Amino acid sequence: MVKLAKLTGTAIRAAKGREKPYKMADGGGLYILVKPDGTRYRCNYRHAGKDGRWLWA
């Protein structure tokens, strides 16, 4: 399994929008969706074998 760098608050705040939405992942089951306008919208995670999701506007 490929180990990616952990997501940090600094990295998430520094995320810039691209032409299409993209995901920033940490390789441990956590990712955040960055929309084209640069807002961070959805955060999915996996804990104890179950999926979870945080949503905010």
C-alpha positions in Angstrom: 0.0 0.0 0.0 1.3 3.5 -0.9 1.5 5.8 2.1 0.7 9.4 1.4 1.5 12.4 3.5 -1.0 13.2 6.3 -3.5 16.0 5.6 -2.7 19.0 7.7 -4.8 22.1 8.4 -2.2 24.2 6.6 -2.3 21.9 3.5 -6.1 22.0 3.4 -6.3 25.8 3.8 -3.7 26.2 1.0 -5.6 24.0 -1.5 -6.5 25.9 -4.6 -9.4 25.2 -7.0 -8.7 23.5 -10.3 -10.7 23.1 -13.5 -12.5 20.1 -12.0 -13.2 19.0 -8.4 -10.4 16.9 -6.9 -9.6 14.9 -3.7 -6.8 15.4 -1.3 -6.1 12.1 0.4 -3.9 10.9 3.3 -3.7 7.3 2.3 -5.4 6.1 5.5 -9.0 6.5 4.4 -9.4 10.2 4.8 -9.9 12.6 1.9 -11.4 16.0 1.4 -13.0 17.2 -1.8 -11.9 20.6 -3.2 -14.3 22.3 -5.6 -13.3 24.4 -8.6 -13.9 27.7 -6.7 -11.4 26.5 -4.0 -14.0 25.7 -1.3 -13.6 22.5 0.7 -16.9 20.8 0.7 -16.9 17.2 1.8 -14.6 15.1 4.0 -14.9 11.3 3.9 -13.2 9.0 6.3 -13.0 5.4 7.4 -12.8 4.4 11.0 -13.1 0.9 12.6 -14.2 -0.5 9.2 -17.1 2.0 8.7 -17.3 4.9 6.4 -18.3 8.4 7.6 -18.7 11.8 6.0 -18.6 15.4 7.2 -20.4 17.9 5.0 -20.3 21.7 5.3 -21.1 24.6 3.1 
